[in-house]
Amino acid sequence: MPPFDTHAIEKNRPIVISGPSGSGKSTILKRLFDEYPDRFGFSVSHTTRSPRSGEENGKDYNFVTKDDFLGLVEKNGFVEYAQFGGNYYGTSIKAIEDIAEKGRTCILDIEMEGVKQVANHADFPRPRFLFLSPPSLEILEQRLRGRGTDKEEAIQKRLAQAKKEIEFAESGDAPHEKIVVNDDLEKAYKEAKEFIIGEED
């Protein structure tokens, strides 16, 4: 018996959205949440890193100690977690459950390794998976450079990671039920929305 109530989660199946940095996930999700303010919830991740200026505990992240985080790992409390740059990040099952119990659909925006963990989690009800892809790596590179926020090394890292993510999404091993290519924002938003909520309008 899993240590959480699967009924609410099964009734409001979470949706996992993944895609490379610069593919437009934030833009599409913001628009979706604005259009349907009472329909969705965004899972707040746990992290062991310190809050940055302006970040709020419980809103941007749940900031916890390493001991607390690893304690939750032992209790099978995460649907996915990973370590980046010496800090842990994870999506707790309780965060998803809390959203489902309010009758909302939980949206998870997670990286490729997290997608694999969620898809292979034995106890957790299977979510639906959507991958948002840039039209090409060349266009993604233009977008990343256009932001003007990343140094060259970071851009190269993001492009290498994007290549891996796109290859994974297009392989037969990926759990994605839908791949949306964001070559036109209006079209990509319409396709993503149709997958997420069905043809309602």
HELIX and SHEET records of a PDB file:
HELIX    1   1 THR A    6  LYS A   11  1                                   6    
HELIX    2   2 LYS A   25  GLU A   35  1                                  11    
HELIX    3   3 LYS A   66  GLU A   74  1                                   9    
HELIX    4   4 ILE A   93  GLU A  101  1                                   9    
HELIX    5   5 MET A  112  ALA A  119  1                                   8    
HELIX    6   6 LEU A  137  ARG A  147  1                                  11    
HELIX    7   7 GLU A  152  GLU A  170  1                                  19    
HELIX    8   8 LEU A  185  ILE A  197  1                                  13    
SHEET    1   A 5 PHE A  40  PHE A  42  0                                        
SHEET    2   A 5 THR A 105  ASP A 109  1                                        
SHEET    3   A 5 ILE A  15  SER A  18  1                                        
SHEET    4   A 5 ARG A 128  SER A 133  1                                        
SHEET    5   A 5 LYS A 178  VAL A 181  1                                        
SHEET    1   B 4 ASN A  62  PHE A  63  0                                        
SHEET    2   B 4 HIS A  46  THR A  47  1                                        
SHEET    3   B 4 ASN A  87  SER A  92 -1                                        
SHEET    4   B 4 PHE A  78  PHE A  84 -1                                        
END                                                                             
